[in-house]
Amino acid sequence: AAKFTKARRVLTWLYHWVIRHDFLPKIIREDILKLAFDNDLTNINKKTATVDFGFEGFQIPAEFAFAAYRFGHSMVRDSYQTNNSDAAGFGNFIPIFDAVSADDLKGNRRMTLRKVVQWDWFLKMTSSAESFFPQKAMPINTTLSRALSELERDGDLKHINNFLAARNILRGIRVGMPKASSVVNELNTFLHALDSKAPQAEFINGNDKNKNMIEALWYYILLEAEEQANKENAGKLGIVGSSIVAFTFAGLLKNTSNSYFNLNPSWEPDDETASGALLGDDKKDDKDWSLASIIRLSKLPVSVEDF
């Protein structure tokens, strides 16, 4: 029982650490990430912003669940190479959704070898073939892959709910999502109250092409990333998207009673190598602990030798 308890703690803390130090820095502006995790927010009125960043009785805000954290939809490719087994193979792309074929990556069916993920094709690992792998995500912008317009709905290929973009916007309306302009204004107030030097978001006015969608928060967050992409923040969310995602994760991690944020804030995964709970070999794919480390620990198939 003691060994299991320790293993669960180490893996949970490693997962939390990877979120904070590997995943979020890839998608969030550094200045916003620092504000979210390095400040004591307990004295901030949690109703200051439209986005509820309260740290007591924390709940995931609707702006996160139905808008900001759906940014990943724009990063999805039409199709993927899954593994180098005889059932799949290099150069064979499987669509994520296909309205007319069963040979896609949808769920609710029996898993086959053809669809098992070979992780060095999806994450940068020591066995990844340079120039070919890992398969890169698409940029965060307002353009979605064509496959995301081929979701099945009542057998009608032209039904609006076949389009993921339409589903996201309609869902936002149904849950009463505030307008993007309101979120921008309230968020600026929240950030300024936290730090007078915090970046301020400037509302992006629509043009003839997108003016009818500009107030849909999900769309606006994608547009913001597209408009604000520059050398320093290329590939990351803008101020609004970064803030909603960063403060939500900070709230979740700091409100998890058994997280290392609460029990041992100075903890690092390297602290576990002396006892053998974690091994240096688990982070051989990167200079630091990463999602690849968790894949190593899980013993999931990494390279073709695992098939």
Buried (B, 14 or more C-beta within 10 A) or exposed (E): EEEEEEEEBBBBBBBBBBBBBBBBEEBBBEBBBBBBBEBEBEEBEBEBBBBBBBBEEBEBBBBBBBBBBBBEBBBBBBBBBBBBBEBBEEEBEBBBBBBEEEEBBBEEEEEEEBBBBBBBBBBBBEBBEEEEBBBEBBBBBBEBBEBBBBBBBEEEEEEEEBBBBBBBBBBBEEEEBBBBBBBBBBBBEBBBEBEEEBBEBEBBEBEEEBEEBBBBBBBBBBBBBBEBBEEEBEEBBBBBBBBBBBBBBBBBBBBBEEBBBEEEEEBBBEBBBEEEBBEEEBBEBBEEBBBBBBBBBEEEBBBBEBB
